Amino acid sequence: MGRQALVSETGRECLRRAGRNTPRRRRRRRGASDWSCSFGYRPENPPGIKMFFTCGPNEAMVVSGFCRSPPVMIAGGRVFVVPCIQKIQRISLNTLTLNVKSEKVYTRHGVPISVTGIAQVKIQGQNKEMLAAACQMFLGKSEPEIAHISLETLEGHQRAIMAHMTVEEIYKDRQKFSEQVFKVASSDLVNMGISVVSYTLKDIHDDQDYLHSLGKARTAQVQKDARIGEAEAKRDAGIKEANAKQEKLSAQFMNDIEMAKAQRDFELKKAMYDIEVNTRKAESDLAYQLQVAKTKQMIEEQKMQVLVVERTQQIQIQEQEMIRKERELEAKVKKPAEAERYRLERLAEAERSQLIMQAEAEAEAVRVKGEAEAFAIEAKARADAEQMAKKADAFKQYQEVAMVDMLLERLPEMAEEITKPMASVNKITMVSSGAGDVGAAKMTGEVLEIMNRLPDTVEKLTGISISQQMNQKKPGRMN
């Protein structure tokens, strides 16, 4: 308590002396920024002296002096100070934009070029070590002075990186160049308390038209590649177009062929179906006509039978009537001669009527029967004609086989006609020289010889070999 009271008295005395010996205007100016104190008590605030200080986030305050060892650094905050025995200083934390220019720097191959880069740097206020280093290096310096120091450092590193790279590497890989400058410059500026926020290569140019020459060569190469690519593209397009047209025509022709095949198959199937339908229809019509003919014939026969029965009944009725009249005549005629004559006349008349009616009935029956037979014959003729037409179609299709079949059907008749003269012979006298068969065996051999010559005769007349056709019909034999 004694020491604190002594210090307080000393502070008050200093303040009083400062107030007495300094004009009022000067006291205000000096008390605002030069001296402060941070004791455990709150001294009286003399008129015109500021004791409480603040700063924004883009600024840092450094308080040094009594009870401030090491100095206190406050970034974006406030501090309470007492004048006379403490001092407060400020340092900017604003971001500085540097235009880093390196004029006519020789690259690795000795080509001079000029490079311009843009860098953003600032004093790092959140890192206490970097802020302390920045305060040691730049406290009391203005922003242009800090920017100049940072710019010189960056330009030196930029020149060093340019000297180790070729023009082509810098021009083509700007990202690599920027990363190297950023990496090397950051390590040095960090020791000063400055961090490099960003670095970007802005411009590259030279006075020897080196870059322009590189561009011309590359432009010529690109134009050459473009012309070659365009020609190749046109060539490929023409080839693909020709191939597409060829494939289109091939597909169209194949489609036409398939359509023609389908149309052909359709026409063939339709023709086969039409033939089958017409055949079935003809058979059905023929069967219907035959059945109609049979039915009509049966009806006509029944009608004829009915007419015969009717005429028979009429004859019987007439006979009964004649008997009745005869009896009546016998009963009524007095004279036997007249009665006999009358009876004979009536009997003759009745007989004549009976004969006439019988003749008419027989004629009617014959007429009806004739009509029925004529209709039946006509239907049979139609059936035979249809059969012959089908046989003709079969003959057209099978030709020699059909003719052989017809000849085989006629062979018995031919044999019969050949042997018929011999059947009417009463006596046969055979003369033999003593060699060969005699008697019936000889006769039988002659007949068989004649029969064996028939196929040869048929072949000479028609050109068809019966034996060859018969051999072809044998099962298991292939032509």
C-alpha positions in Angstrom: 0.0 0.0 0.0 2.9 2.4 0.8 4.5 1.7 -2.6 1.3 2.1 -4.4 0.6 5.4 -2.7 4.1 6.6 -3.5 3.6 5.9 -7.1 0.3 7.5 -7.2 1.7 10.7 -5.6 4.5 10.7 -8.1 2.0 10.3 -11.0 -0.1 13.2 -9.7 3.0 15.4 -9.3 4.0 14.7 -12.9 0.6 15.5 -14.2 0.5 18.8 -12.2 3.9 19.8 -13.5 2.9 19.0 -17.0 -0.2 21.1 -16.6 1.6 24.1 -15.2 4.6 24.2 -17.6 2.7 23.4 -20.9 0.1 25.6 -22.7 -3.3 24.2 -22.8 -3.3 23.5 -26.5 0.1 21.7 -26.3 -1.0 19.7 -23.3 -4.0 18.3 -25.2 -1.8 17.2 -28.2 0.8 15.5 -26.1 -1.6 13.9 -23.7 -3.5 12.2 -26.6 -0.9 9.8 -27.8 2.5 9.8 -25.9 2.2 8.7 -22.3 0.1 6.2 -20.4 0.1 4.1 -17.3 -1.5 0.8 -16.3 -1.6 0.7 -12.6 -4.2 -1.0 -10.5 -6.1 2.2 -9.8 -7.8 4.6 -12.0 -6.2 8.0 -11.8 -8.1 11.2 -12.4 -8.3 12.2 -16.0 -6.9 15.6 -16.3 -8.6 17.9 -18.8 -7.2 17.4 -22.4 -5.4 14.0 -21.7 -6.7 10.7 -23.4 -6.1 7.5 -21.5 -8.3 4.9 -23.3 -7.3 3.8 -26.9 -9.0 1.5 -29.4 -8.2 0.2 -32.9 -10.1 -1.6 -35.7 -9.4 -5.1 -37.1 -7.1 -3.6 -39.8 -4.7 -2.1 -37.2 -2.5 -3.2 -34.3 -1.5 -1.2 -31.2 1.9 -1.6 -29.4 2.1 -0.3 -25.8 5.5 0.0 -24.2 7.1 1.7 -21.2 6.5 1.3 -17.5 5.1 -2.1 -16.6 5.1 -3.1 -20.3 8.1 -5.4 -20.7 7.8 -6.9 -23.2 5.5 -4.5 -25.0 1.9 -5.4 -25.3 0.6 -5.9 -28.9 -3.2 -5.7 -29.5 -4.7 -6.3 -32.9 -8.3 -5.0 -33.3 -9.0 -4.3 -29.6 -8.6 -1.6 -26.9 -6.1 -0.7 -24.1 -6.1 1.5 -21.0 -2.9 3.6 -20.6 -1.7 6.4 -18.4 0.4 9.2 -19.9 4.0 10.1 -19.2 5.3 6.7 -18.4 3.9 4.5 -21.2 4.0 4.9 -25.0 1.5 3.7 -27.6 2.3 3.1 -31.3 0.2 1.8 -34.2 1.0 -0.4 -37.2 -1.3 -1.1 -40.2 -2.7 -4.6 -41.0 -4.2 -3.6 -44.3 -3.6 -5.7 -47.4 -1.0 -4.2 -49.7 -1.2 -4.7 -53.5 2.3 -4.8 -55.1 3.0 -4.5 -58.8 6.2 -6.5 -59.2 8.0 -5.6 -62.4 11.2 -7.2 -63.6 12.5 -5.5 -66.7 14.8 -7.2 -69.2 15.9 -10.1 -67.1 18.0 -12.8 -68.8 16.5 -16.2 -68.7 18.3 -19.5 -68.6 19.1 -19.4 -72.4 20.1 -15.7 -72.3 16.9 -14.3 -73.7 15.9 -11.0 -72.0 12.2 -10.7 -71.1 10.1 -8.5 -68.9 7.7 -9.9 -66.4 5.0 -8.2 -64.4 3.3 -9.9 -61.4 0.6 -8.9 -59.0 1.1 -9.8 -55.3 -1.1 -9.3 -52.3 0.7 -9.0 -48.9 -0.2 -8.1 -45.4 1.1 -8.1 -41.8 -0.4 -11.1 -40.1 -2.1 -9.8 -36.9 -3.5 -13.1 -35.6 -0.1 -14.8 -35.4 1.7 -13.2 -32.4 5.2 -14.2 -33.5 4.7 -12.8 -37.0 3.2 -9.6 -35.5 6.2 -9.3 -33.2 8.6 -9.7 -36.1 6.6 -7.1 -38.1 6.7 -4.7 -35.3 10.4 -5.1 -34.9 10.9 -4.6 -38.7 8.3 -2.0 -39.6 7.1 -0.2 -36.4 7.1 3.5 -37.1 7.1 3.0 -40.9 4.3 4.0 -43.2 2.4 1.7 -45.5 4.4 2.9 -48.6 7.6 2.1 -46.9 6.4 -1.4 -45.9 5.1 -1.9 -49.5 8.5 -0.8 -50.9 10.4 -3.3 -48.8 8.1 -6.1 -49.7 8.2 -5.2 -53.4 12.0 -5.2 -53.4 12.0 -8.7 -51.8 9.4 -10.1 -54.2 11.2 -8.6 -57.3 14.5 -10.1 -56.3 13.0 -13.6 -55.9 11.0 -13.1 -59.2 14.3 -12.3 -61.0 16.0 -15.3 -59.5 13.2 -17.6 -60.6 13.2 -16.1 -64.2 17.0 -16.7 -64.4 16.5 -20.4 -63.7 13.7 -21.0 -66.3 13.4 -20.7 -70.0 11.1 -18.3 -71.9 9.0 -21.3 -73.1 8.6 -22.6 -69.6 7.6 -19.2 -68.2 5.2 -18.6 -71.1 3.6 -22.0 -71.3 3.5 -22.9 -67.6 2.6 -19.7 -65.8 1.1 -21.6 -62.9 4.5 -23.3 -62.1 6.3 -19.9 -62.3 3.8 -18.3 -60.0 4.0 -21.2 -57.5 7.8 -21.0 -57.3 7.8 -17.2 -56.8 5.1 -17.6 -54.1 6.9 -20.4 -52.4 10.4 -18.7 -52.3 9.1 -15.2 -51.5 6.8 -16.4 -48.7 9.6 -18.0 -46.8 11.6 -14.7 -46.6 8.6 -12.4 -46.0 7.3 -14.6 -43.2 10.6 -13.8 -41.3 9.6 -10.1 -41.6 6.1 -10.9 -40.3 4.5 -10.5 -43.7 2.4 -13.2 -45.3 1.9 -13.4 -49.1 -1.8 -13.7 -49.7 -1.5 -14.3 -53.4 0.8 -14.0 -56.4 -0.3 -13.9 -60.0 1.8 -13.5 -63.2 0.2 -10.6 -65.0 2.2 -10.1 -68.2 5.2 -11.4 -70.2 6.8 -9.4 -73.0 10.2 -8.9 -74.7 11.8 -6.3 -77.0 13.4 -8.9 -79.3 10.1 -10.4 -80.7 11.1 -13.7 -79.3 7.6 -14.5 -78.0 6.1 -13.2 -81.2 8.3 -15.6 -83.2 7.3 -18.5 -80.9 3.7 -17.5 -81.6 4.2 -17.4 -85.3 5.7 -20.9 -85.4 3.0 -22.2 -83.2 0.3 -20.4 -85.2 1.7 -21.8 -88.4 1.8 -25.3 -86.9 -1.8 -24.9 -85.7 -2.9 -23.6 -89.1 -1.1 -26.5 -90.8 -2.7 -29.0 -88.4 -6.1 -27.3 -88.9 -5.8 -27.6 -92.7 -4.6 -31.2 -92.5 -7.4 -32.0 -90.0 -10.0 -30.3 -92.3 -8.8 -32.2 -95.3 -8.8 -35.5 -93.4 -12.2 -34.7 -92.0 -13.5 -34.0 -95.5 -11.9 -37.2 -96.8 -13.4 -39.2 -93.9 -16.7 -37.6 -94.4 -16.7 -38.5 -98.1 -15.7 -42.0 -97.4 -18.3 -42.4 -94.7 -20.9 -40.8 -97.0 -20.0 -43.2 -99.9 -20.1 -46.2 -97.5 -23.4 -45.0 -96.1 -24.8 -44.7 -99.7 -23.5 -48.1 -100.5 -25.0 -49.7 -97.4 -28.2 -47.9 -98.1 -28.3 -49.3 -101.7 -27.3 -52.7 -100.5 -30.0 -52.7 -97.9 -32.6 -51.4 -100.4 -31.6 -54.1 -102.9 -31.8 -56.8 -100.2 -35.1 -55.5 -99.1 -36.4 -55.6 -102.7 -35.1 -59.2 -103.1 -36.8 -60.2 -99.9 -40.0 -58.6 -101.0 -39.8 -60.3 -104.4 -39.2 -63.6 -102.6 -42.1 -63.1 -100.3 -44.3 -62.1 -103.3 -43.2 -65.2 -105.2 -43.9 -67.5 -102.2 -47.2 -65.8 -101.8 -48.2 -66.3 -105.4 -47.0 -69.9 -105.3 -49.0 -70.6 -102.1 -52.0 -68.8 -103.5 -51.8 -70.8 -106.7 -51.6 -74.1 -104.7 -54.5 -73.1 -102.5 -56.5 -72.0 -105.6 -55.9 -75.4 -107.2 -56.9 -77.2 -104.1 -59.9 -75.1 -103.6 -61.0 -75.4 -107.3 -60.4 -79.2 -107.1 -62.5 -79.5 -104.0 -65.1 -77.2 -105.4 -65.3 -79.2 -108.7 -65.5 -82.4 -106.7 -68.2 -80.9 -104.6 -70.1 -79.6 -107.6 -69.8 -83.0 -109.4 -70.9 -84.8 -106.3 -73.8 -82.4 -105.9 -74.8 -82.9 -109.5 -74.6 -86.7 -109.3 -76.7 -86.6 -106.1 -79.2 -84.3 -107.8 -79.3 -86.7 -110.8 -79.8 -89.7 -108.5 -82.5 -87.8 -106.6 -84.3 -86.8 -109.7 -84.1 -90.3 -111.1 -85.5 -91.7 -107.8 -88.3 -89.1 -107.9 -89.1 -89.9 -111.6 -89.2 -93.6 -110.8 -91.5 -93.0 -107.9 -93.7 -90.8 -110.1 -93.7 -93.5 -112.7 -94.7 -96.0 -110.1 -97.4 -93.7 -108.8 -98.7 -93.3 -112.4 -98.6 -97.0 -112.9 -100.5 -97.5 -109.7 -103.0 -94.9 -110.7 -103.5 -96.4 -114.2 -103.8 -99.8 -112.6 -106.5 -98.5 -110.3 -108.2 -96.8 -113.1 -108.2 -100.1 -115.1 -109.5 -101.9 -112.1 -112.2 -99.3 -111.7 -113.1 -99.5 -115.4 -113.1 -103.3 -115.1 -115.5 -103.0 -112.2 -117.6 -100.6 -114.1 -117.6 -102.9 -117.1 -118.7 -105.8 -114.9 -121.4 -103.7 -113.4 -122.6 -102.5 -116.7 -122.4 -106.0 -118.1 -124.5 -107.3 -115.2 -126.8 -104.4 -115.7 -127.0 -105.2 -119.3 -127.7 -108.7 -118.7 -130.4 -107.8 -116.3 -132.0 -105.1 -118.5 -131.6 -106.5 -122.0 -134.4 -108.8 -122.8 -133.2 -110.3 -125.9 -130.2 -112.5 -125.6 -128.8 -111.6 -129.0 -129.0 -108.0 -128.3 -127.7 -108.6 -124.9 -124.9 -110.7 -126.3 -124.1 -108.1 -129.0 -124.3 -105.3 -126.5 -122.1 -107.2 -124.2 -119.6 -107.9 -126.9 -119.5 -104.4 -128.0 -119.0 -103.2 -124.5 -116.4 -105.8 -123.8 -114.6 -104.8 -127.0 -114.8 -101.2 -126.1 -113.6 -101.9 -122.6 -110.8 -104.0 -124.0 -109.9 -101.3 -126.4 -109.9 -98.7 -123.6 -107.8 -101.0 -121.5 -105.3 -101.5 -124.2 -105.1 -97.8 -125.0 -104.6 -97.0 -121.3 -102.0 -99.8 -120.9 -100.2 -98.5 -124.0 -100.3 -94.9 -122.7 -99.1 -96.1 -119.3 -96.3 -98.1 -120.8 -95.4 -95.2 -123.1 -95.4 -92.8 -120.1 -93.3 -95.2 -118.1 -90.9 -95.6 -121.0 -90.7 -91.9 -121.5 -90.0 -91.2 -117.8 -87.5 -94.0 -117.6 -85.9 -92.7 -120.8 -85.6 -89.2 -119.3 -84.1 -90.6 -116.1 -81.7 -92.8 -118.0 -80.8 -89.9 -120.2 -80.1 -87.6 -117.2 -78.1 -90.4 -115.5 -76.2 -90.9 -118.7 -75.5 -87.2 -119.0 -74.3 -87.0 -115.4 -72.2 -90.0 -115.9 -70.8 -88.5 -119.1 -69.9 -85.3 -117.2 -68.2 -87.4 -114.5 -66.4 -89.4 -117.1 -65.4 -86.2 -118.9 -64.1 -84.7 -115.6 -62.3 -88.0 -114.9 -60.8 -88.0 -118.4 -59.7 -84.3 -117.8 -58.0 -85.3 -114.6 -56.5 -88.3 -116.3 -55.3 -86.0 -119.1 -53.7 -83.7 -116.4 -52.2 -86.8 -114.9 -51.0 -87.9 -118.3 -49.4 -84.5 -118.8 -47.7 -84.7 -115.5 -46.6 -88.3 -115.5 -46.5 -88.9 -119.4 -44.7 -92.2 -119.9 -45.9 -93.7 -116.6 -49.5 -92.9 -117.5 -49.2 -94.4 -121.0 -47.6 -97.5 -119.6 -50.5 -97.8 -117.1 -53.0 -97.4 -120.0 -51.1 -100.0 -122.1 -51.1 -102.4 -119.2 -54.8 -102.1 -118.9 -55.2 -102.9 -122.6 -52.8 -105.8 -122.7 -55.4 -108.4 -121.7 -57.6 -107.3 -124.5 -54.7 -107.4 -126.9 -53.9 -110.9 -125.8 -57.5 -111.9 -126.1 -57.6 -110.6 -129.7 -54.4 -112.4 -130.5 -55.6 -115.8 -129.2 -59.1 -115.3 -130.4 -58.5 -116.8 -133.9 -56.9 -119.8 -132.3 -60.0 -120.4 -130.2 -62.1 -120.9 -133.4 -59.7 -123.5 -134.9 -61.2 -127.0 -135.0 -58.0 -128.8 -135.9 -54.3 -128.0 -135.6 -51.7 -130.1 -137.4 -48.1 -129.5 -136.1 -45.0 -130.7 -137.9 -41.8 -131.2 -136.0 -38.3 -131.9 -137.1 -37.6 -133.8 -134.0 -35.8 -131.0 -132.1 -37.6 -129.0 -129.5 -41.1 -129.3 -127.9 -44.0 -131.0 -129.6 -47.7 -131.1 -129.0 -49.3 -128.8 -126.4 -46.0 -127.7 -125.1 -45.1 -126.5 -128.6 -48.4 -124.7 -128.9 -48.1 -123.1 -125.5 -44.6 -122.0 -126.3 -45.8 -120.3 -129.5 -48.5 -118.4 -127.6 -46.0 -117.3 -124.9 -43.6 -116.2 -127.6 -46.3 -114.1 -129.1 -47.0 -112.5 -125.7 -43.3 -111.9 -125.1 -43.1 -110.0 -128.3 -45.9 -107.6 -127.3 -43.7 -105.2 -125.2 -41.2 -104.9 -128.1 -44.0 -104.2 -130.5 -45.4 -101.6 -128.1 -42.0 -100.0 -127.7 -41.6 -99.8 -131.5 -45.0 -98.2 -131.9 -45.0 -95.8 -129.0 -41.3 -95.5 -128.1 -42.0 -96.5 -124.4 -40.3 -99.5 -122.8 -42.7 -101.3 -120.5 -40.0 -103.5 -118.9 -37.9 -100.4 -118.1 -40.8 -98.6 -116.6 -41.7 -101.6 -114.5 -38.1 -101.9 -113.3 -38.3 -98.3 -112.2 -41.4 -98.9 -110.1 -39.7 -101.7 -108.1 -39.1 -100.7 -104.5 -35.6 -99.8 -103.5 -34.5 -99.1 -107.1 -33.1 -95.6 -107.7 -32.9 -93.9 -111.2 
